[in-house]
């Protein structure tokens, strides 16, 4: 069961990091179509996160606060790198963000 605990907590940590990043881009592009895209993505990921937490509770898997804090901190460091690459639409920072989100979401679907 320890491997399952780790697996589920890794996905929860990933969703926390993704939500932090998405909230940033939604704010940067507020009032624009891109901002609306990020708001919708945020809603979908939050719903998935709620489902994941329900599964974890049902299985008796405790949420790892250490992993959650690590995901939060890693997102902040990663965001600094993305900001250097640019916030504006069409910037490398935005491309890297979208690529990371695609990899995270599609990677979860394959697992």
N, C-alpha and C positions, 0 to 999 in steps of 0.2 A: 504494500500500500504506500510505502515511502516514495517510490518512483511516481505513482499517480499524484501524490501530494505535491511533489516537486513540479510535475508536468502542469498541473492545474494552476499552481502559484506562478509559474513562469508566464502562462497566458494571462493571468490577472495582472501581473506586473507590466506586461506588454500593453495591455489595454489602458492602464493608468498612464503610461508614457505617451501613448497615442492620443489620449484625450487632452493631455496637457499641450501637446504640440498643435492639435487641431484647434483648441481654444485660442491659441495665439494667432493662427492664420485666419480664423473666423473674425477676430477683432481687427487685424490688419486690413482685411478686405470687406469690412462691414459695409452693407449697402450696395455691394457689387455682386454679380452672379457667382463669382468665386467664393465670396463670403457665405452665400446661401448654400453652396455645395458643402462647405466645411460644417455649417450648422446641421445640415441633414446627416452628414457622415457622423458627426458627434452623437446625434440622437440614436443612430443605428448601433454604434459601438457601445453606448451606454446601455441599450437594451440587451445586447449580447453579454455585456459585463454583468448585468442583473441576473441573466440566466446562468452564467458561469458561477456566480456567487450562490445561487439557489442549489445548483448541483453540488457545489462544495459543502454547503450546509447539510444537504441530504446525506452525503457520504461521510460527514464528520471530519472533513478536511479543514484544518485551521488556516486562516489567511496569514501569510508571512508578512509581517509589518516591515521586516528587514528588506525583503525583496521589493515591497512597495516603495519604501524610502529610496532604495537604490535605483529603481526605475524613474522615480521623480527626479532624483539628482542627475541621472544619466541624460534625461531629456533636457535639463537645463544646460548641461555642458554641450550636448549636441545642438541645441538651439543656437548657442553662441556661434558655433561653426556655420550654421545655416544663415545666420544674420550677416556674417561676413560675406557670404555668397549672394546676399540680397533678399529683400522682402517683396519687391515689386513683382507684378504678374509677368511671367516669362523669365524670371530670374533663375539662376542656378539653385538658389536656396529653395525656391518653390518646387523645382523639378526634383531635387533630392528628397524633399519632404514627401511629395506624391509617390516617388519611387519606393521610399521606405514604408509608406502606408500600404501600398499595393503588395509589397513583399510580405508584410506582416499579416495582412488579411488573407491573401491567397495561400500563404504558408500554413495558416491555421486551418484552412479548408482541406488541405492535403493530409494533415495529421490525423 
